[in-house]
């Protein structure tokens, strides 16, 4: 994996857009470079950009979100609206560009961040959600975020602490640096898993003890079993007695029920006989009368229907005759209305022809009037078109008045034209178009000359302004170099003072660390660090220098102020130089342009100045006045032409208007309605409808009279036949016989009702006979004992049975519980045996690696990791120094790491005894080793090493840089060193320099 390009915008203090291209000069000439700048200038921001663009994560903050940015104020530069971070890198399968960005909405709130990944060679975006981009980068690079931070961003400072730590502290640091905390978690999990699984077995064993306490003894179990047999036999005897008593009681209940049933049947039989008597009283006579005339029922019903039909026909005949009279009156009214409309006398047979002729006459008059109106409208439009230049309003109701107004307008226009013509006496008015074109050309030329002259004046003034500004800047440029030199000297002095104060503060902090421990020491109790029992320094603590913090802060503020002043002066010097150069170039271009303009003006407009003594403005005004008069003369000439055309049109309008009025009067005399078609059509339709109605009524009247005669004849014949029959059966006439005749359904219902009553009487008699026989049989089987005595005995036996049954259930339950407990006991033992087989692996794992804090397995894993790390570190250390190797402590040594001094015959000594430079060399080898360890499956071609070079002497620094250059040359890696050491800046030519300004922002410059 190799980083090719870094791009970012408005990240932390680095305002604006920045780009670092490692594929371009100066990085292609030297892949070892330094990132330099004062504290807080943004050196770490460059590393933040890399991890942010790839993983949305920053080492000092963790995973980034909108709420985190709002809360901390980090990432987005102050007072800016958006930010962006992008990294182009060479992965396993090609070149890719990963970008992170965020922006502010119109409401002022931050939008959610965005991430995208694209193929850097084709520019094609890879279809991913923003949350999927870090994972895809991990896949393409071959490292996750934690591995990337350890393999690419080498934290030398952590290893300096790691080298001198005690065993327990070293384990914690190694766990943090290598990210191997998983081993501690595995040890804890093994311990917890076994405890959890074993807890279940322990619970089962507790259950076994509880069950054993509930088991019966053998003697008690045998006694309960024998007692249960006796109670069972007693329970069976009681059940038989209860069954016999229940049978006797049931027989007595049956006798009672039988006697009740006999009473019910006797009541039903009596009720049925009463019902039959009532039926005969209510329906007997009508039913017998119906049965007498039932043979003639069909003829009687036909007689009723014929009488009804004849009555209906006579009523309809009466209605038809009334409708004929009404139709006659309506036809007379319609004829009268037609005569009133046409104004002529009409006959019934000629009413339609008269209405049609009147319709044609009125339609012709309306069509003629419509044509005249259309002709009049066309003439009005033509007049308006021909006279549009006059802005004349036509009085369409009185065209004659408009003619008089038009003649007056012609007189006024002719007077105005003559006045203008006098002012144009010097021009050929007959060729007014040519004169107008010539004057327009002269006017345009004069205006252009006037405009060009003004431009020359403005350019001359601009030349003077640029000259004055250039002189002012030259004066400032003379004073700025001295101010810059003074600020540089002051900054160097303050930086030296700040470094000395920082070292002094570090010493104070180290002393304070031990002072905190001295406060808790007690005489007679051993010191946890050295084991001493006496603590003289705990009583006499050195006083703290409170002025040091104030002095550091004052020095820092003063350095910041002078740095800002230096940055401002340097920026001002650069700005003034650039501005002066631009002014001189601009002045040269403007002067050249001015000379060309003056030459062109003289060549093009010089003849006008020679001929005319007036100024340009006066000349333009004279030509404009002549042009205006020509246009006004043309306008009046056109108005006169329009008036001559409009007068004949007004005369024609008057003529058409009179003809139209005449047609309207003739139409009004004949017809005052609105719609002749509707009025004549309505009358014709109504007349036709009345004629058809008359014909229909006549035909219907003839038909009904014929049908009425036939019905009457048929009725008379039927009466002659029926009358003897009904009298023979005792009826006075046909109507009386018809009234006696029931409806068929009514007769059928009465007969069914009578039959049901008779059936009920018969069935009740049979049922009573059977019930009496059954009652006699039951009484023969009954016992002499009373029902009350039987019920008392039954209650007594049931109570005794309940008591015995309860005793049996209790005895059976005790036996069943005992047997179930024995069975359950065997099942639990089998479960425990099976569970012990299952958790055997967890017990072994707990014995090997498990404990409550995970220390056992973690120590083992950290020992392996430390061995591997030390092996890789010693390999790297060979290139940095041939004097030392790093080793783990032996049993007789303390628990700190050991440095083996090859120059002293392999002497072993604690790394705590090493100097600052030696410590840095060893910690750098450890950092490089961790990078090797983290990237053992991935080729890493980009490394960044943080602060720490300030502790090296010049010789060691040179050796370290030689090693890094060798590492870079052998592996083609890009190596970046973050430092503010001056000698480092001098040795490494390629630098990314960061500077702060007075507004709290930093600038970035690449030098090489």
Buried (B, 14 or more C-beta within 10 A) or exposed (E): BBBBBBBBBBBBBBBEEBEBBBEEEBBEEBBBBBBBBBEBBBBBBBBBBBBBBBBBBBBEBEEBEEEBBEEEEBBBBEEBEBBBBBBBBBBEEEBBBBBBBBBBEEEEEBEEBEBBBBBBEEEEEBEBEBEEBBEBBBEBBBBBBBBBBBBBBBBBBBBBBBBBBEBEBBBBBBBEBBBBBBBBEBBBBBBBBBBEBBEEBEEBEEBEEEBEEEBBEEEEBEEBEEEBEEBBEBBEEBEEBBEEBBEBBEBBEBBEEBEEBBEEBBEBBEBBEEBBEEBEEEBEEBBEBBEBBBEBBEBBEBBBEBBEBBEEBEEBBEEBEEBBEEBEEBBEEBBEBBBEBBEEEBEEEEBBEBBEEBBEBBEEBBEBBEBBBEBBEEBBEBBBEBBEEBEBEBEBEEBEEBBEBBEEBBEEBBEBBEEBBEBBEEBEBEEBEEBBEEBBEBBEBBBEBBEBBEEBEEBBEEBEEBEEBBEEBEEEBEEBEEBBEBBBEBBEEBBEBBEEBBEBBEEBEEBEEEBEEBEEBEEEEEBEEEEEEEBEEBEEEEEEEEEBEEBBEEBBEBBBBBBBBBBBBBBBBEEBEEBBEEBEEBBEEBBEBBEEBBEEBEEEBEEBBEEEEEEBEEBBEBBBEBBEBBEBBBBBBEBBEBBEBBBEBBEBBBEBBEBBEEBBEBBEEEBEEEEBEEBBEBBBEBBEEBBEBBEEBEEBBEEBEEBBEEBBEBBEEBBEEBBEBBBEEEBEEBEBBBEBBBEEEEBEEBEEEBEEBEEBBEBBEEBBEEBEEBBEEBEEEEEEEEBEEBEEBBEEBBEBBEEBBEBBEEBBEBBEEBEEBEEBBEEBEEBBEEBEEEBEEBBEBBEEBBBEEBBBBBBBBBEEBBEBBBEBBBEBBEBBBEBBBBBBBEEEBEEBBBBBBEEEEEEBBBBEEBEBBBBBBBBBBBBBBBBBBBBEEBEBBBBBBBBBBBBBEEEBBEBBBEBBBEBBEEBEBBBBBBBBBEBBBEBBBBBBBBBBBBEBBBBBEBEB
